[in-house]
């Protein structure tokens, strides 16, 4: 048996990156192909107004990262908020990455805003604060590629903090068995992060650019996070939950 995942793309890659990296959906499909739980994917770009047919159901819905602000007023963001609330009320599982991490926190009573600490780029290290049974293999520390200037600054009341750092105190959280979110990008690879840093060098400033480029000498654990995400989706499902 294979999990069925709906990927809700909340961005379109920059034109100079599309030929090599295609889309966030493509990045996630490539990432999840390398973890042990079988899954199939359908991708819908919600910026363009594309959503699954009403009768279609999935084991989970994944909200990607975006250049947009999670607290922005754009109509497509408001439509997405309503859609995710409906999925949650139906008992569906929802995964959020970066923009998705922030949007879901806002949706369930938390807070997200422009971070006082400024841009986070490159590879970042977090302390794992809580480890449910589906977070296998276990880690005491987690490294992920990041690219964000916004952060979740208040958790929803019913959320559990999973990972934290001094720079990003709310780096990962879950809400029961339904919502799992990460500020970092498990789907990113070093070359993509390097390309983003080069594009944004003037915007983020020389200190952040230099630190970010230097951090890319190290490895990150995006593949482990991908396995955690699929184990979270499979958790409680007969034949899929180890």
C-alpha positions, -999 to 999 in steps of 0.1 A, spaced: 0 0 0 12 35 -9 4 69 7 -13 94 -15 -1 130 -10 -15 162 -24 12 189 -28 -2 224 -26 24 246 -43 24 282 -30 49 297 -54 64 296 -88 102 294 -90 122 324 -103 125 322 -141 163 317 -140 158 286 -117 129 268 -135 149 250 -162 171 232 -137 148 228 -106 113 230 -122 91 235 -92 87 229 -55 64 200 -63 92 184 -83 117 190 -54 94 172 -30 87 143 -52 124 138 -57 130 140 -19 102 116 -9 113 91 -35 144 84 -13 127 76 19 114 41 28 76 46 29 60 44 -6 40 74 -17 25 89 -48 19 126 -54 -3 150 -72 7 187 -74 -16 217 -76 -4 253 -78 -28 273 -56 -12 306 -66 -28 299 -100 -60 288 -84 -56 251 -89 -70 227 -63 -80 190 -63 -115 180 -74 -139 180 -44 -144 143 -45 -106 136 -45 -91 126 -11 -55 121 0 -37 107 30 -21 142 36 -19 177 21 15 194 20 18 232 19 51 243 3 73 273 9 67 306 -9 82 341 -15 49 355 -2 42 364 34 20 340 53 2 370 68 -2 387 34 -36 399 21 -34 383 -13 -67 366 -24 -51 333 -31 -37 331 5 -72 337 19 -86 310 -4 -59 286 8 -66 294 44 -103 284 40 -93 253 21 -69 241 48 -95 248 75 -119 226 57 -94 198 53 -86 200 91 -123 199 100 -126 168 78 -98 151 99 -72 152 71 -35 154 79 -16 185 68 21 191 64 36 226 63 71 238 52 84 274 57 54 295 44 32 265 51 46 262 86 38 299 93 4 299 76 -8 269 96 4 284 128 -17 315 120 -46 295 110 -48 277 144 -43 307 167 -5 312 167 14 342 153 39 348 125 57 380 115 88 395 100 117 382 122 136 407 143 167 386 137 166 391 100 172 366 72 180 330 80 199 313 51 221 283 44 223 254 68 209 258 103 211 236 134 182 230 158 178 211 191 151 185 190 128 193 220 103 164 217 103 132 198 71 113 192 72 77 181 69 85 144 101 106 145 123 77 134 153 75 131 157 96 163 179 127 164 191 150 193 200 177 168 186 185 134 202 204 105 182 218 76 186 242 47 167 274 53 157 306 35 133 329 54 128 363 69 96 355 87 91 333 117 64 318 139 66 338 171 37 321 190 25 285 188 -11 276 186 -23 266 221 -27 230 213 6 226 194 37 207 206 72 222 200 94 197 182 126 217 174 141 250 183 172 272 181 183 306 195 178 321 161 145 303 154 128 293 187 98 277 169 114 257 142 90 227 141 58 217 157 29 193 155 -8 196 164 -19 162 176 -18 136 148 -31 160 122 -6 188 116 32 187 112 53 217 102 89 227 97 104 261 92 134 246 73 133 232 38 140 194 36 134 195 -1 162 220 -8 196 208 -21 229 226 -17 231 238 -53 196 253 -51 204 271 -19 236 285 -34 217 298 -64 191 315 -41 219 331 -20 236 344 -51 203 359 -64 195 375 -30 230 386 -20 223 423 -21 189 419 -5 200 399 25 233 417 31 269 406 29 272 391 65 242 368 60 254 359 24 289 350 36 276 330 66 251 312 44 276 303 17 301 290 43 274 268 59 269 250 27 301 231 33 281 209 57 254 183 52 218 186 62 192 161 73 163 168 49 160 131 40 154 122 77 127 149 79 111 135 48 110 101 65 95 117 96 68 134 75 58 102 58 58 83 91 36 110 106 11 105 77 13 67 80 10 68 118 -21 48 128 -27 34 93 -29 -4 92 -1 -19 72 18 14 70 26 23 105 58 5 117 
